[in-house]
Amino acid sequence: PLLLVLVRMKVDMNQRASKVMNPLVMTIVHRMIRKTSKRPTSSPVDRGIREGYRSGLEVQVAHQLESLGVAVKYEDKDSKIPYQVEESRTYTPDFILPNGIIIETKGRFVTADRKKHKLVREQHPEKDIRFVFSNSRTKISKTSTTTYGMGCAKLGFKYADKLIPLAWLKETKDES
């Protein structure tokens, strides 16, 4: 019954109740209403992540490839590329296009990722690795003026925002 009264009060809360109610009580009311309201069903991104993708951007790129009729192999176990740090490791590309171009999707391009891809580039210069960022204009840190795109260019990687450029899909193995 108390919840029902509080929910009814919510209607007027922003107008009258907020003037007379204790802020702590208002916070409790908001939390109780939020907990009892129905949550929306999961989004396509949530479903994609449950299917093995690690981010919404990877889901988006997979859907783009599917819609263009390109067979999608996400982090294919047979496409692991070995590289050395102090110990031996492997890098599994997010996507490999039919023309051999390797696509790595990134929302964040943290220092560890930049170091890893620099090592992979040095140890496998024959591999054409390209990046698709959520936003290539994002700064690599709060204090830096360098963006993700600038970091890619410095390391010799091509990059794009949001989706794979169709030109990359149309390249032949000799061009890539």
TORLUMDREN-485129 format. One line per 2 residues: number of its first residue (from 1); their letters; for each residue x, y, z of C-alpha. Coordinates in nm, 3 decimals. Each point is the difference from the previous one (the first is absolute). Layout:
residues N
NUM) a) X/Y/Z ~ ... .
***
This chain:
residues 176
1) pl) 0.000/0.000/0.000 ~ 0.282/0.243/0.078 .
3) ll) 0.153/-0.060/-0.342 ~ -0.335/0.069/-0.167 .
5) vl) -0.030/0.327/0.191 ~ 0.354/0.095/-0.093 .
7) vr) -0.057/-0.087/-0.367 ~ -0.314/0.216/-0.001 .
9) mk) 0.202/0.279/0.156 ~ 0.251/-0.031/-0.285 .
11) vd) -0.254/0.161/-0.231 ~ 0.018/0.325/0.195 .
13) mn) 0.352/-0.048/0.129 ~ 0.174/0.243/-0.231 .
15) qr) -0.263/0.264/0.068 ~ -0.110/-0.012/0.364 .
17) as) 0.151/-0.295/0.184 ~ 0.356/0.109/-0.067 .
19) kv) -0.067/0.320/0.193 ~ -0.119/-0.177/0.314 .
21) mn) 0.171/-0.341/-0.010 ~ 0.339/-0.072/0.145 .
23) pl) 0.257/-0.053/-0.282 ~ 0.090/-0.340/0.149 .
25) vm) -0.364/-0.112/-0.021 ~ -0.019/0.121/-0.359 .
27) ti) 0.311/-0.202/-0.088 ~ -0.155/-0.312/0.156 .
29) vh) -0.323/0.057/-0.194 ~ 0.188/0.035/-0.329 .
31) rm) 0.196/-0.321/0.065 ~ -0.312/-0.196/0.096 .
33) ir) -0.182/0.112/-0.312 ~ 0.299/-0.086/-0.219 .
35) kt) 0.026/-0.351/0.153 ~ -0.368/-0.075/-0.050 .
37) sk) -0.026/0.130/-0.357 ~ 0.047/-0.245/-0.286 .
39) rp) 0.333/0.011/-0.176 ~ 0.011/0.012/-0.381 .
41) ts) 0.092/-0.319/-0.184 ~ 0.362/-0.047/-0.096 .
43) sp) 0.134/0.196/-0.296 ~ 0.161/-0.154/-0.311 .
45) vd) 0.336/0.100/0.147 ~ -0.077/-0.190/0.323 .
47) rg) -0.101/-0.305/-0.205 ~ 0.316/0.033/-0.213 .
49) ir) 0.220/0.011/0.306 ~ -0.173/-0.311/0.134 .
51) eg) 0.079/-0.166/-0.337 ~ 0.374/0.057/0.056 .
53) yr) 0.074/0.352/-0.121 ~ 0.173/0.222/0.253 .
55) sg) -0.147/0.335/-0.099 ~ -0.286/0.167/-0.179 .
57) le) 0.241/0.118/-0.269 ~ 0.098/-0.361/-0.079 .
59) vq) -0.371/-0.088/-0.027 ~ -0.052/0.296/-0.234 .
61) va) 0.293/-0.097/-0.226 ~ -0.115/-0.365/-0.008 .
63) hq) -0.349/0.112/-0.109 ~ 0.155/0.223/-0.268 .
65) le) 0.201/-0.293/-0.140 ~ -0.303/-0.230/0.009 .
67) sl) -0.218/0.257/-0.177 ~ 0.263/0.028/-0.276 .
69) gv) 0.008/-0.377/-0.042 ~ 0.347/-0.042/0.150 .
71) av) 0.041/-0.314/0.210 ~ 0.066/0.101/0.360 .
73) ky) 0.268/-0.180/0.195 ~ 0.040/0.173/0.334 .
75) ed) 0.326/-0.064/0.186 ~ 0.046/-0.320/-0.198 .
77) kd) 0.216/-0.246/0.195 ~ 0.198/-0.084/-0.316 .
79) sk) 0.102/0.362/-0.053 ~ 0.215/0.049/0.310 .
81) ip) 0.315/0.198/-0.074 ~ 0.296/-0.067/0.232 .
83) yq) 0.209/0.287/0.134 ~ 0.267/0.037/0.267 .
85) ve) 0.005/0.226/0.305 ~ 0.219/-0.144/0.272 .
87) es) -0.192/-0.322/-0.037 ~ -0.174/-0.140/-0.303 .
89) rt) -0.358/0.113/-0.059 ~ -0.256/-0.011/-0.276 .
91) yt) -0.228/0.267/-0.142 ~ -0.339/-0.103/-0.135 .
93) pd) -0.136/0.250/-0.254 ~ -0.363/0.105/0.033 .
95) fi) -0.073/-0.047/-0.373 ~ 0.195/-0.108/-0.309 .
97) lp) -0.148/0.116/-0.329 ~ 0.005/-0.235/-0.303 .
99) ng) 0.280/0.213/-0.150 ~ 0.218/-0.067/0.308 .
101) ii) -0.041/0.340/0.166 ~ -0.016/-0.039/0.378 .
103) ie) -0.257/0.218/0.177 ~ 0.037/0.086/0.367 .
105) tk) -0.294/0.185/0.157 ~ 0.072/0.229/0.292 .
107) gr) -0.210/0.211/0.227 ~ 0.306/0.073/0.214 .
109) fv) 0.360/-0.009/-0.122 ~ 0.192/-0.033/0.325 .
111) ta) 0.378/-0.011/0.041 ~ 0.008/-0.382/0.019 .
113) dr) -0.186/-0.025/-0.333 ~ 0.233/0.250/-0.166 .
115) kk) 0.308/-0.188/0.124 ~ -0.142/-0.335/-0.109 .
117) hk) -0.081/0.123/-0.350 ~ 0.338/0.167/-0.035 .
119) lv) 0.166/-0.335/0.082 ~ -0.229/-0.192/-0.236 .
121) re) 0.074/0.255/-0.278 ~ 0.378/-0.030/0.057 .
123) qh) -0.008/-0.381/0.013 ~ -0.254/-0.048/-0.283 .
125) pe) 0.045/0.286/-0.247 ~ -0.175/-0.208/-0.268 .
127) kd) -0.330/0.019/0.190 ~ -0.233/0.284/-0.102 .
129) ir) -0.164/0.093/0.330 ~ -0.251/0.285/0.001 .
131) fv) -0.210/0.154/0.274 ~ -0.364/0.099/0.024 .
133) fs) -0.053/0.232/0.295 ~ -0.315/0.117/0.171 .
135) ns) 0.164/0.344/-0.024 ~ 0.354/0.041/-0.135 .
137) rt) 0.007/0.360/0.128 ~ -0.001/-0.116/0.363 .
139) ki) 0.314/0.106/0.187 ~ 0.227/-0.283/0.119 .
141) sk) -0.002/0.159/0.347 ~ -0.144/0.303/0.175 .
143) ts) 0.331/0.185/-0.016 ~ 0.101/-0.095/-0.356 .
145) tt) -0.081/0.178/-0.325 ~ 0.055/-0.326/-0.190 .
147) ty) -0.315/-0.169/-0.126 ~ -0.058/-0.370/-0.072 .
149) gm) 0.021/0.079/-0.372 ~ 0.330/0.186/0.042 .
151) gc) 0.137/-0.296/0.197 ~ -0.098/-0.236/-0.283 .
153) ak) 0.157/0.222/-0.263 ~ 0.322/0.020/0.204 .
155) lg) 0.013/-0.382/0.015 ~ -0.083/-0.033/-0.371 .
157) fk) -0.355/-0.134/0.034 ~ -0.298/0.105/-0.209 .
159) ya) -0.314/0.078/0.197 ~ -0.364/0.100/-0.033 .
161) dk) -0.292/0.100/0.219 ~ -0.311/-0.208/0.078 .
163) li) 0.000/-0.239/-0.299 ~ 0.238/-0.158/-0.249 .
165) pl) 0.040/0.225/-0.306 ~ -0.141/-0.178/-0.305 .
167) aw) 0.326/0.077/-0.182 ~ 0.181/-0.233/0.242 .
169) lk) -0.240/-0.281/-0.092 ~ 0.052/0.062/-0.372 .
171) et) 0.382/-0.006/0.017 ~ 0.169/-0.302/-0.154 .
173) kd) 0.270/-0.193/0.181 ~ 0.268/0.176/-0.209 .
175) es) -0.127/0.349/0.100 ~ -0.028/-0.071/0.373 .
***
